[in-house]
Amino acid sequence: MFQKIWNFLDERYGVWELVEKDLLKKVPPLNWTYYFGGATLFFFQVQVISGILLLIYYRPTIEEAYASVMNITNNIPFGWLVRGFHAWGANLMIITLLLHMSRVFYQGSYKNPRELNWVVGVGLLSSALVFSFTGYLLPWTQLSYWATVVGTEIPAAVPYIGPYLKAYIRGGEEITQYTLSRFFALHVVIIPAALCGLLALHLLIVREVGISEPVSEIKKRERKQT
């Protein structure tokens, strides 16, 4: 049945030609360090899927947030597993993202013609860090509360505008329901949308300019030429 559907679409719209043109492309000889980018994308997908499942039962109020998280962990079938995927997936996403950017920097892959993609990558890193920070408050535990207190005190050190930044981030002078609501909106809607947009641009540029060769392969080719 699937073959018939595929043939139907391919005959009328040239689906295979589109797939072959846009999704299938030879890459240069790579080593294992080149997999960090793909691993980061995989963990981001884990975050999206597990986050949607958690969102079904989570309640973003200071009265019910902690209780809803405990309900997910202890009462919802496989809720503990989904929460574990989300928590550990977040850590692994940041780790692989840092490793990916370290590899790009070390091997000079950010140079011409990939400067713009490096800038987009820095934007992705910044968004991912804010993504993680905003999600940390949502369980509304003592640890997450005081971590947010410390984290939101950092912008207060900015000269002149620091106190205003802190008040804007918190939604007031203290960590309250306004803070939780802001962080929830950022974590669930605003930052994921920004990440998806930057990620699409990042992959588009990679698709257009290609993947840089490892330094070892370039040196090997230069030795052969000499």
Secondary structure, DSSP 4 states (H G I P E B T S, - for coil): -HHHHHHHHHHHH-HHHHHHHHT--------GGGGHHHHHHHHHHHHHHHHHHHHTT---STTTHHHHHHHHHHTSTTHHHHHHHHHHHHHHHHHHHHHHHHHHHHTTTTSTT-HHHHHHHHHHHHHHHHHHHHHHHTT--HHHHHHHHHHHHGGGGSTTTHHHHHHHHHTSSS--HHHHHHHHHIIIIIHHHHHHHHHHHHHHHHHHH-PPPPHHHHHHHHHHH-
